[in-house]
Every structure is written in C-alpha cells, then in structure tokens.
Amino acid sequence: MKSKIVLFLTIVFTFLLQCTVMDFISIGSITPNLILILCVSMGLMRGRKSGLWVGFFSGLFIDMFYGSVFGFYALIYMYVGFISGYAHRIYYDNDIKIPMILVAGGDLLYNLAVYGLQFLLRGRLGLETYIYRIIIPEVFYTVFLTFFVYRAFYYINHHFMSVTKKESESIWVLK
C-alpha cells in the first residue's frame, strides 16, 4: 500500500513539474517530456503492469487538464509504459543507457502518434517540418533530461517503494 501511495504522489508531483517548471526551461517552445520519463522509468524498474498503470494515470491527468479528446494521452502513455516494461526482466535498472534509449524510442513513438492522430487526420501534411522542428529537438531534450531525472526516480523506487521480486519474474527461471 505504501508503494502505491508513493507512486501516486510521484505521478502528481511529476505532473505538476511538467505543467509549471518545464515551461520555464523550454527552449524555442520545446519542452522535455518529464511524464514520459516517469512512465519509462517505472516500466523499466517495476515491470509492464506498473508501467501501464503509471502511464494510464499520468495520461489521465493530462487529458483532464489539457486534452481535447479524453483518453488520448492516457492511451499513448499507457502503451509507452507497457512497452518499456518488457525491458524489466532483461536489463538492470541502475544502468543509465537503457532508460535513455527507451525514452528516445518512447518519445519518438509518442510524437508520431500525436502527429498521426491530431494533425494528419485534420489534413495537415507537413511531416518533415514536424519532425525537424518538434520531434527531433524534443527527443534530444528529453533524453538529456533523462540523464538527471532517472536517478531521482531510481532513488524514489529503491528507497520509498517496496522492491520485491518474485521468483517467477526472474529471467533465469524456465517456464
């Protein structure tokens, strides 16, 4: 129960940081996606199920306050958290390279989904402009921020949440 409360408070705090502080450190109207870093981090450290729920509730907060279609961001973040949870049993969570690669892939997937479902369906076909002016700078900025923020999420996960691994979750146990 303590882990769920800490995880919920982490989601709320990350959402508040994304909405307030990240606007002040934006470069050319490009802001890093802190919520995506949280979804990937929790998926990598805690597994697919936790990544899915963190992504769902994080996206739900964005949908409630900023979204035009309810459930759109919840669905995208839920998929990103779930997909990053596949690396939970394969890689160690204290290595920084894997989260940076997963964040880059997740941010690319997130931005392409936003482009495809919000701009392309309206008839705006400037994919090259969207890639060069929004997607690539945001991916680099988010990956750069991952280097610093992932360590904070790692500390929160290992010091304030219960880290119990079942024997069936080990990669060395044959099924």
N, CA and C atoms as a LAMMPS dump frame, in Angstrom:
ITEM: TIMESTEP
0
ITEM: NUMBER OF ATOMS
525
ITEM: BOX BOUNDS ff ff ff
-5.0000000000000000e+02 5.0000000000000000e+02
-5.0000000000000000e+02 5.0000000000000000e+02
-5.0000000000000000e+02 5.0000000000000000e+02
ITEM: ATOMS id mol type element x y z
1 1 1 N 0.817 -1.19 0
2 1 2 C 0 0 0
3 1 3 C 0.867 1.262 0
4 2 1 N 1.969 1.195 0.753
5 2 2 C 2.875 2.342 0.804
6 2 3 C 3.458 2.628 -0.577
7 3 1 N 3.765 1.575 -1.319
8 3 2 C 4.325 1.747 -2.662
9 3 3 C 3.338 2.448 -3.586
10 4 1 N 2.063 2.109 -3.48
11 4 2 C 1.054 2.715 -4.346
12 4 3 C 0.847 4.186 -4.012
13 5 1 N 0.9 4.522 -2.742
14 5 2 C 0.745 5.924 -2.343
15 5 3 C 1.939 6.742 -2.821
16 6 1 N 3.141 6.204 -2.638
17 6 2 C 4.343 6.908 -3.094
18 6 3 C 4.326 7.045 -4.613
19 7 1 N 3.887 6.01 -5.315
20 7 2 C 3.816 6.07 -6.772
21 7 3 C 2.798 7.112 -7.232
22 8 1 N 1.647 7.176 -6.577
23 8 2 C 0.65 8.177 -6.927
24 8 3 C 1.157 9.589 -6.657
25 9 1 N 1.818 9.789 -5.531
26 9 2 C 2.378 11.106 -5.228
27 9 3 C 3.482 11.481 -6.214
28 10 1 N 4.244 10.496 -6.675
29 10 2 C 5.27 10.747 -7.689
30 10 3 C 4.627 11.171 -9.004
31 11 1 N 3.522 10.537 -9.375
32 11 2 C 2.804 10.907 -10.6
33 11 3 C 2.284 12.339 -10.49
34 12 1 N 1.673 12.675 -9.355
35 12 2 C 1.123 14.021 -9.168
36 12 3 C 2.245 15.06 -9.179
37 13 1 N 3.34 14.797 -8.475
38 13 2 C 4.458 15.734 -8.424
39 13 3 C 5.089 15.915 -9.809
40 14 1 N 5.234 14.827 -10.551
41 14 2 C 5.786 14.916 -11.905
42 14 3 C 4.857 15.701 -12.818
43 15 1 N 3.566 15.487 -12.694
44 15 2 C 2.599 16.248 -13.496
45 15 3 C 2.679 17.742 -13.178
46 16 1 N 2.783 18.076 -11.903
47 16 2 C 2.886 19.481 -11.525
48 16 3 C 4.182 20.1 -12.034
49 17 1 N 5.279 19.353 -11.978
50 17 2 C 6.542 19.849 -12.529
51 17 3 C 6.446 20.05 -14.041
52 18 1 N 5.791 19.112 -14.72
53 18 2 C 5.64 19.209 -16.174
54 18 3 C 4.828 20.448 -16.558
55 19 1 N 3.821 20.735 -15.788
56 19 2 C 2.94 21.858 -16.126
57 19 3 C 3.496 23.213 -15.712
58 20 1 N 4.392 23.259 -14.737
59 20 2 C 4.859 24.547 -14.233
60 20 3 C 6.322 24.808 -14.568
61 21 1 N 7.214 24.011 -14.058
62 21 2 C 8.65 24.275 -14.175
63 21 3 C 9.159 24.03 -15.588
64 22 1 N 8.65 23.025 -16.258
65 22 2 C 9.159 22.685 -17.589
66 22 3 C 8.872 23.786 -18.619
67 23 1 N 7.835 24.584 -18.379
68 23 2 C 7.574 25.704 -19.285
69 23 3 C 8.65 26.778 -19.17
70 24 1 N 9.254 26.895 -17.992
71 24 2 C 10.302 27.895 -17.8
72 24 3 C 11.636 27.48 -18.413
73 25 1 N 11.871 26.188 -18.555
74 25 2 C 13.151 25.747 -19.135
75 25 3 C 12.993 25.301 -20.587
76 26 1 N 11.891 25.681 -21.202
77 26 2 C 11.694 25.33 -22.61
78 26 3 C 12.635 26.142 -23.481
79 27 1 N 13.104 25.512 -24.531
80 27 2 C 13.999 26.157 -25.49
81 27 3 C 13.264 26.202 -26.827
82 28 1 N 12.927 27.387 -27.268
83 28 2 C 12.229 27.53 -28.544
84 28 3 C 10.897 26.821 -28.565
85 29 1 N 10.135 26.914 -27.501
86 29 2 C 8.836 26.276 -27.299
87 29 3 C 8.904 24.747 -27.313
88 30 1 N 10.098 24.19 -27.124
89 30 2 C 10.26 22.736 -26.994
90 30 3 C 10.511 22.426 -25.523
91 31 1 N 9.593 21.67 -24.926
92 31 2 C 9.745 21.299 -23.523
93 31 3 C 10.033 19.811 -23.411
94 32 1 N 10.874 19.424 -22.476
95 32 2 C 11.117 17.99 -22.281
96 32 3 C 9.881 17.325 -21.677
97 33 1 N 9.696 16.082 -21.99
98 33 2 C 8.52 15.341 -21.549
99 33 3 C 8.869 14.553 -20.296
100 34 1 N 8.666 15.158 -19.148
101 34 2 C 9.007 14.556 -17.867
102 34 3 C 8.085 13.39 -17.528
103 35 1 N 6.845 13.475 -17.955
104 35 2 C 5.891 12.397 -17.675
105 35 3 C 6.275 11.134 -18.453
106 36 1 N 6.773 11.304 -19.648
107 36 2 C 7.226 10.158 -20.425
108 36 3 C 8.437 9.492 -19.75
109 37 1 N 9.32 10.298 -19.183
110 37 2 C 10.464 9.749 -18.453
111 37 3 C 9.981 8.935 -17.261
112 38 1 N 8.95 9.414 -16.574
113 38 2 C 8.389 8.67 -15.442
114 38 3 C 7.795 7.343 -15.89
115 39 1 N 7.043 7.355 -16.986
116 39 2 C 6.417 6.118 -17.477
117 39 3 C 7.472 5.09 -17.87
118 40 1 N 8.491 5.537 -18.58
119 40 2 C 9.552 4.621 -18.994
120 40 3 C 10.335 4.129 -17.783
121 41 1 N 10.607 5.008 -16.835
122 41 2 C 11.379 4.624 -15.651
123 41 3 C 10.639 3.59 -14.814
124 42 1 N 9.374 3.82 -14.565
125 42 2 C 8.619 2.872 -13.747
126 42 3 C 8.37 1.565 -14.498
127 43 1 N 8.205 1.639 -15.799
128 43 2 C 8.08 0.408 -16.574
129 43 3 C 9.354 -0.399 -16.529
130 44 1 N 10.489 0.265 -16.609
131 44 2 C 11.78 -0.428 -16.575
132 44 3 C 12.085 -0.967 -15.185
133 45 1 N 11.791 -0.199 -14.141
134 45 2 C 12.149 -0.612 -12.79
135 45 3 C 11.131 -1.553 -12.154
136 46 1 N 9.861 -1.417 -12.492
137 46 2 C 8.831 -2.18 -11.794
138 46 3 C 8.067 -3.174 -12.671
139 47 1 N 8.221 -3.107 -13.986
140 47 2 C 7.578 -4.088 -14.845
141 47 3 C 6.473 -3.503 -15.714
142 48 1 N 5.902 -4.37 -16.55
143 48 2 C 4.886 -3.945 -17.525
144 48 3 C 3.621 -3.418 -16.868
145 49 1 N 3.162 -4.123 -15.849
146 49 2 C 1.905 -3.748 -15.214
147 49 3 C 2.004 -2.376 -14.542
148 50 1 N 3.088 -2.15 -13.848
149 50 2 C 3.282 -0.863 -13.189
150 50 3 C 3.483 0.25 -14.216
151 51 1 N 4.237 -0.023 -15.277
152 51 2 C 4.42 0.962 -16.338
153 51 3 C 3.102 1.311 -17.006
154 52 1 N 2.25 0.315 -17.176
155 52 2 C 0.941 0.533 -17.778
156 52 3 C 0.09 1.445 -16.909
157 53 1 N 0.026 1.172 -15.6
158 53 2 C -0.808 1.978 -14.716
159 53 3 C -0.258 3.384 -14.513
160 54 1 N 1.064 3.504 -14.422
161 54 2 C 1.656 4.84 -14.305
162 54 3 C 1.364 5.647 -15.569
163 55 1 N 1.509 5.026 -16.725
164 55 2 C 1.199 5.703 -17.976
165 55 3 C -0.266 6.094 -18.08
166 56 1 N -1.144 5.205 -17.638
167 56 2 C -2.573 5.497 -17.697
168 56 3 C -2.94 6.692 -16.829
169 57 1 N -2.506 6.682 -15.565
170 57 2 C -2.875 7.774 -14.668
171 57 3 C -2.17 9.081 -15.025
172 58 1 N -0.948 9.007 -15.513
173 58 2 C -0.262 10.222 -15.954
174 58 3 C -0.975 10.826 -17.154
175 59 1 N -1.326 9.991 -18.111
176 59 2 C -2.063 10.471 -19.278
177 59 3 C -3.452 10.964 -18.929
178 60 1 N -4.06 10.348 -17.924
179 60 2 C -5.381 10.784 -17.48
180 60 3 C -5.326 12.195 -16.902
181 61 1 N -4.257 12.493 -16.149
182 61 2 C -4.085 13.862 -15.643
183 61 3 C -3.961 14.862 -16.797
184 62 1 N -3.188 14.513 -17.8
185 62 2 C -3.03 15.412 -18.947
186 62 3 C -4.353 15.571 -19.685
187 63 1 N -5.085 14.471 -19.852
188 63 2 C -6.38 14.545 -20.528
189 63 3 C -7.379 15.4 -19.753
190 64 1 N -7.369 15.296 -18.426
191 64 2 C -8.324 16.066 -17.626
192 64 3 C -8.05 17.557 -17.696
193 65 1 N -6.784 17.942 -17.735
194 65 2 C -6.469 19.362 -17.653
195 65 3 C -6.166 20.006 -18.999
196 66 1 N -5.618 19.246 -19.961
197 66 2 C -5.169 19.864 -21.204
198 66 3 C -5.685 19.193 -22.474
199 67 1 N -6.192 17.984 -22.393
200 67 2 C -6.539 17.235 -23.588
201 67 3 C -7.841 17.671 -24.223
202 68 1 N -7.901 17.519 -25.53
203 68 2 C -9.138 17.832 -26.24
204 68 3 C -9.997 16.575 -26.403
205 69 1 N -9.36 15.425 -26.52
206 69 2 C -10.065 14.146 -26.607
207 69 3 C -9.731 13.361 -25.346
208 70 1 N -10.739 13.014 -24.572
209 70 2 C -10.495 12.355 -23.292
210 70 3 C -10.009 10.922 -23.518
211 71 1 N -8.886 10.589 -22.939
212 71 2 C -8.317 9.251 -23.043
213 71 3 C -7.215 9.125 -24.069
214 72 1 N -6.974 10.157 -24.867
215 72 2 C -5.964 10.095 -25.92
216 72 3 C -4.558 9.957 -25.337
217 73 1 N -4.19 10.858 -24.448
218 73 2 C -2.851 10.797 -23.852
219 73 3 C -2.721 9.63 -22.884
220 74 1 N -3.814 9.268 -22.224
221 74 2 C -3.784 8.106 -21.333
222 74 3 C -3.434 6.845 -22.113
223 75 1 N -3.977 6.721 -23.292
224 75 2 C -3.703 5.551 -24.125
225 75 3 C -2.253 5.536 -24.611
226 76 1 N -1.749 6.692 -25.045
227 76 2 C -0.371 6.747 -25.55
228 76 3 C 0.631 6.466 -24.44
229 77 1 N 0.471 7.129 -23.291
230 77 2 C 1.403 6.905 -22.183
231 77 3 C 1.285 5.489 -21.631
232 78 1 N 0.089 4.933 -21.685
233 78 2 C -0.108 3.57 -21.222
234 78 3 C 0.675 2.593 -22.098
235 79 1 N 0.631 2.785 -23.407
236 79 2 C 1.41 1.931 -24.306
237 79 3 C 2.909 2.102 -24.1
238 80 1 N 3.364 3.339 -23.913
239 80 2 C 4.794 3.585 -23.708
240 80 3 C 5.273 2.915 -22.425
241 81 1 N 4.513 3.037 -21.342
242 81 2 C 4.882 2.393 -20.084
243 81 3 C 4.866 0.883 -20.179
244 82 1 N 3.885 0.353 -20.886
245 82 2 C 3.789 -1.098 -21.041
246 82 3 C 4.933 -1.647 -21.887
247 83 1 N 5.241 -0.976 -22.991
248 83 2 C 6.32 -1.444 -23.868
249 83 3 C 7.665 -1.355 -23.168
250 84 1 N 7.893 -0.297 -22.399
251 84 2 C 9.165 -0.199 -21.684
252 84 3 C 9.258 -1.22 -20.565
253 85 1 N 8.132 -1.716 -20.097
254 85 2 C 8.133 -2.749 -19.066
255 85 3 C 8.664 -4.079 -19.546
256 86 1 N 8.729 -4.284 -20.856
257 86 2 C 9.308 -5.518 -21.374
258 86 3 C 10.796 -5.617 -21.066
259 87 1 N 11.461 -4.496 -20.862
260 87 2 C 12.892 -4.498 -20.556
261 87 3 C 13.156 -4.746 -19.072
262 88 1 N 12.114 -4.853 -18.278
263 88 2 C 12.265 -5.027 -16.831
264 88 3 C 13.022 -6.302 -16.47
265 89 1 N 12.706 -7.375 -17.123
266 89 2 C 13.326 -8.655 -16.776
267 89 3 C 14.647 -8.882 -17.489
268 90 1 N 14.992 -8.056 -18.444
269 90 2 C 16.185 -8.289 -19.248
270 90 3 C 17.361 -7.445 -18.792
271 91 1 N 17.119 -6.17 -18.488
272 91 2 C 18.201 -5.232 -18.197
273 91 3 C 18.184 -4.822 -16.731
274 92 1 N 19.34 -4.431 -16.235
275 92 2 C 19.437 -3.878 -14.891
276 92 3 C 18.932 -2.448 -14.907
277 93 1 N 18.255 -2.056 -13.833
278 93 2 C 17.68 -0.719 -13.821
279 93 3 C 18.644 0.351 -13.326
280 94 1 N 19.853 -0.018 -12.902
281 94 2 C 20.801 1 -12.454
282 94 3 C 21.705 1.495 -13.58
283 95 1 N 21.601 0.934 -14.772
284 95 2 C 22.366 1.385 -15.922
285 95 3 C 21.595 2.506 -16.615
286 96 1 N 22.253 3.601 -16.925
287 96 2 C 21.565 4.782 -17.458
288 96 3 C 21.353 4.712 -18.969
289 97 1 N 22.095 3.873 -19.661
290 97 2 C 21.999 3.836 -21.129
291 97 3 C 20.655 3.284 -21.602
292 98 1 N 20.167 2.252 -20.972
293 98 2 C 18.905 1.625 -21.383
294 98 3 C 17.721 2.579 -21.206
295 99 1 N 17.593 3.283 -20.068
296 99 2 C 16.487 4.246 -19.976
297 99 3 C 16.579 5.363 -21.009
298 100 1 N 17.79 5.782 -21.343
299 100 2 C 17.923 6.841 -22.344
300 100 3 C 17.473 6.353 -23.722
301 101 1 N 17.807 5.121 -24.06
302 101 2 C 17.368 4.546 -25.332
303 101 3 C 15.851 4.348 -25.339
304 102 1 N 15.301 3.856 -24.218
305 102 2 C 13.856 3.653 -24.137
306 102 3 C 13.089 4.979 -24.164
307 103 1 N 13.642 6.002 -23.542
308 103 2 C 12.993 7.313 -23.565
309 103 3 C 13.019 7.889 -24.978
310 104 1 N 14.137 7.722 -25.678
311 104 2 C 14.211 8.213 -27.063
312 104 3 C 13.181 7.505 -27.938
313 105 1 N 13.087 6.185 -27.825
314 105 2 C 12.101 5.441 -28.602
315 105 3 C 10.674 5.772 -28.196
316 106 1 N 10.437 5.908 -26.884
317 106 2 C 9.101 6.252 -26.411
318 106 3 C 8.673 7.646 -26.817
319 107 1 N 9.613 8.586 -26.79
320 107 2 C 9.288 9.954 -27.201
321 107 3 C 9.028 10.034 -28.701
322 108 1 N 9.773 9.276 -29.465
323 108 2 C 9.531 9.217 -30.907
324 108 3 C 8.157 8.616 -31.191
325 109 1 N 7.831 7.523 -30.514
326 109 2 C 6.519 6.891 -30.665
327 109 3 C 5.4 7.836 -30.233
328 110 1 N 5.597 8.522 -29.125
329 110 2 C 4.61 9.471 -28.608
330 110 3 C 4.355 10.603 -29.611
331 111 1 N 5.418 11.208 -30.109
332 111 2 C 5.261 12.335 -31.03
333 111 3 C 4.672 11.91 -32.373
334 112 1 N 5.042 10.732 -32.866
335 112 2 C 4.448 10.254 -34.114
336 112 3 C 2.964 9.941 -33.944
337 113 1 N 2.588 9.425 -32.774
338 113 2 C 1.167 9.169 -32.514
339 113 3 C 0.385 10.472 -32.414
340 114 1 N 0.967 11.469 -31.757
341 114 2 C 0.306 12.771 -31.667
342 114 3 C 0.171 13.388 -33.05
343 115 1 N 1.223 13.303 -33.853
344 115 2 C 1.14 13.84 -35.217
345 115 3 C 0.088 13.097 -36.028
346 116 1 N 0.139 11.782 -35.988
347 116 2 C -0.776 10.992 -36.808
348 116 3 C -2.23 11.156 -36.428
349 117 1 N -2.511 11.27 -35.143
350 117 2 C -3.905 11.304 -34.706
351 117 3 C -4.457 12.707 -34.482
352 118 1 N -3.592 13.711 -34.367
353 118 2 C -4.114 15.053 -34.156
354 118 3 C -3.873 15.994 -35.334
355 119 1 N -2.812 15.771 -36.096
356 119 2 C -2.534 16.671 -37.21
357 119 3 C -2.848 16.034 -38.561
358 120 1 N -2.431 14.812 -38.761
359 120 2 C -2.616 14.152 -40.046
360 120 3 C -4.093 13.941 -40.37
361 121 1 N -4.883 13.604 -39.367
362 121 2 C -6.309 13.391 -39.603
363 121 3 C -7.055 14.69 -39.904
364 122 1 N -6.448 15.831 -39.594
365 122 2 C -7.044 17.127 -39.925
366 122 3 C -6.593 17.64 -41.279
367 123 1 N -5.71 16.91 -41.942
368 123 2 C -5.266 17.303 -43.268
369 123 3 C -3.975 18.09 -43.291
370 124 1 N -3.316 18.212 -42.16
371 124 2 C -2.023 18.904 -42.126
372 124 3 C -0.936 17.893 -42.432
373 125 1 N -0.294 18.051 -43.567
374 125 2 C 0.626 17.033 -44.056
375 125 3 C 2.096 17.418 -43.939
376 126 1 N 2.457 18.376 -43.131
377 126 2 C 3.845 18.825 -43
378 126 3 C 4.653 17.934 -42.081
379 127 1 N 4.813 16.668 -42.454
380 127 2 C 5.532 15.726 -41.595
381 127 3 C 6.996 16.108 -41.445
382 128 1 N 7.635 16.531 -42.534
383 128 2 C 9.057 16.888 -42.452
384 128 3 C 9.274 18.06 -41.503
385 129 1 N 8.419 19.041 -41.588
386 129 2 C 8.519 20.193 -40.698
387 129 3 C 8.296 19.78 -39.253
388 130 1 N 7.315 18.921 -39.023
389 130 2 C 7.021 18.459 -37.666
390 130 3 C 8.185 17.641 -37.113
391 131 1 N 8.8 16.825 -37.95
392 131 2 C 9.931 16.013 -37.491
393 131 3 C 11.128 16.892 -37.146
394 132 1 N 11.481 17.819 -38.034
395 132 2 C 12.691 18.623 -37.822
396 132 3 C 12.532 19.707 -36.774
397 133 1 N 11.333 20.251 -36.62
398 133 2 C 11.165 21.361 -35.694
399 133 3 C 10.618 20.966 -34.332
400 134 1 N 9.975 19.828 -34.239
401 134 2 C 9.376 19.452 -32.961
402 134 3 C 9.902 18.112 -32.452
403 135 1 N 9.818 17.057 -33.259
404 135 2 C 10.137 15.723 -32.765
405 135 3 C 11.611 15.584 -32.398
406 136 1 N 12.506 15.886 -33.309
407 136 2 C 13.94 15.679 -33.052
408 136 3 C 14.447 16.542 -31.893
409 137 1 N 14.122 17.851 -31.834
410 137 2 C 14.586 18.617 -30.673
411 137 3 C 14.004 18.119 -29.346
412 138 1 N 12.723 17.717 -29.354
413 138 2 C 12.131 17.23 -28.109
414 138 3 C 12.75 15.908 -27.677
415 139 1 N 13.048 15.039 -28.62
416 139 2 C 13.692 13.765 -28.268
417 139 3 C 15.054 14.019 -27.626
418 140 1 N 15.862 14.895 -28.23
419 140 2 C 17.181 15.183 -27.661
420 140 3 C 17.078 15.844 -26.296
421 141 1 N 16.149 16.764 -26.141
422 141 2 C 15.987 17.474 -24.876
423 141 3 C 15.487 16.528 -23.784
424 142 1 N 14.565 15.656 -24.112
425 142 2 C 14.044 14.708 -23.139
426 142 3 C 15.098 13.681 -22.753
427 143 1 N 15.878 13.206 -23.718
428 143 2 C 16.944 12.25 -23.405
429 143 3 C 18.011 12.913 -22.535
430 144 1 N 18.326 14.174 -22.798
431 144 2 C 19.288 14.9 -21.965
432 144 3 C 18.786 15.021 -20.528
433 145 1 N 17.501 15.323 -20.361
434 145 2 C 16.937 15.439 -19.026
435 145 3 C 16.839 14.083 -18.331
436 146 1 N 16.701 13.023 -19.102
437 146 2 C 16.641 11.676 -18.536
438 146 3 C 17.898 11.35 -17.748
439 147 1 N 19.031 11.844 -18.209
440 147 2 C 20.299 11.586 -17.536
441 147 3 C 20.261 12.038 -16.074
442 148 1 N 19.533 13.098 -15.777
443 148 2 C 19.464 13.628 -14.419
444 148 3 C 18.242 13.133 -13.652
445 149 1 N 17.103 13.082 -14.325
446 149 2 C 15.848 12.772 -13.644
447 149 3 C 15.724 11.285 -13.318
448 150 1 N 16.29 10.429 -14.158
449 150 2 C 16.167 8.987 -13.927
450 150 3 C 16.787 8.591 -12.594
451 151 1 N 17.852 9.247 -12.206
452 151 2 C 18.495 8.939 -10.924
453 151 3 C 17.569 9.272 -9.753
454 152 1 N 16.79 10.329 -9.876
455 152 2 C 15.824 10.666 -8.823
456 152 3 C 14.718 9.619 -8.75
457 153 1 N 14.209 9.2 -9.907
458 153 2 C 13.179 8.157 -9.91
459 153 3 C 13.739 6.831 -9.404
460 154 1 N 14.984 6.546 -9.712
461 154 2 C 15.638 5.333 -9.222
462 154 3 C 15.744 5.369 -7.701
463 155 1 N 16.107 6.527 -7.161
464 155 2 C 16.218 6.674 -5.711
465 155 3 C 14.851 6.505 -5.052
466 156 1 N 13.826 7.127 -5.621
467 156 2 C 12.472 7.002 -5.07
468 156 3 C 12.012 5.555 -5.112
469 157 1 N 12.279 4.873 -6.213
470 157 2 C 11.843 3.484 -6.357
471 157 3 C 12.518 2.565 -5.349
472 158 1 N 13.8 2.749 -5.126
473 158 2 C 14.525 1.813 -4.264
474 158 3 C 14.527 2.185 -2.785
475 159 1 N 14.16 3.42 -2.452
476 159 2 C 14.173 3.804 -1.05
477 159 3 C 12.784 3.998 -0.444
478 160 1 N 11.79 4.294 -1.251
479 160 2 C 10.459 4.561 -0.712
480 160 3 C 9.404 3.554 -1.14
481 161 1 N 9.718 2.706 -2.099
482 161 2 C 8.768 1.695 -2.547
483 161 3 C 9.347 0.316 -2.263
484 162 1 N 8.462 -0.624 -2.031
485 162 2 C 8.944 -1.978 -1.77
486 162 3 C 9.36 -2.628 -3.082
487 163 1 N 10.587 -3.111 -3.11
488 163 2 C 11.116 -3.753 -4.301
489 163 3 C 11.191 -5.244 -3.994
490 164 1 N 10.138 -5.936 -4.319
491 164 2 C 10.121 -7.376 -4.121
492 164 3 C 9.992 -8.03 -5.477
493 165 1 N 10.876 -8.954 -5.725
494 165 2 C 10.842 -9.689 -6.978
495 165 3 C 10.427 -11.121 -6.693
496 166 1 N 9.442 -11.558 -7.418
497 166 2 C 9.031 -12.944 -7.293
498 166 3 C 10.009 -13.82 -8.046
499 167 1 N 10.056 -15.062 -7.662
500 167 2 C 10.96 -15.973 -8.349
501 167 3 C 10.524 -16.19 -9.787
502 168 1 N 9.226 -16.101 -10.036
503 168 2 C 8.731 -16.313 -11.397
504 168 3 C 9.08 -15.152 -12.321
505 169 1 N 9.477 -13.987 -11.775
506 169 2 C 9.855 -12.857 -12.596
507 169 3 C 11.299 -12.897 -13.024
508 170 1 N 12.059 -13.812 -12.483
509 170 2 C 13.482 -13.892 -12.836
510 170 3 C 13.639 -14.444 -14.239
511 171 1 N 14.629 -13.934 -14.941
512 171 2 C 14.853 -14.416 -16.308
513 171 3 C 15.528 -15.785 -16.314
514 172 1 N 16.029 -16.195 -15.156
515 172 2 C 16.752 -17.461 -15.1
516 172 3 C 15.855 -18.646 -14.834
517 173 1 N 14.605 -18.398 -14.487
518 173 2 C 13.669 -19.472 -14.236
519 173 3 C 12.99 -19.836 -15.54
520 174 1 N 13.072 -21.095 -15.924
521 174 2 C 12.414 -21.548 -17.146
522 174 3 C 10.936 -21.785 -16.891
523 175 1 N 10.136 -21.429 -17.864
524 175 2 C 8.688 -21.616 -17.706
525 175 3 C 8.223 -22.787 -18.519
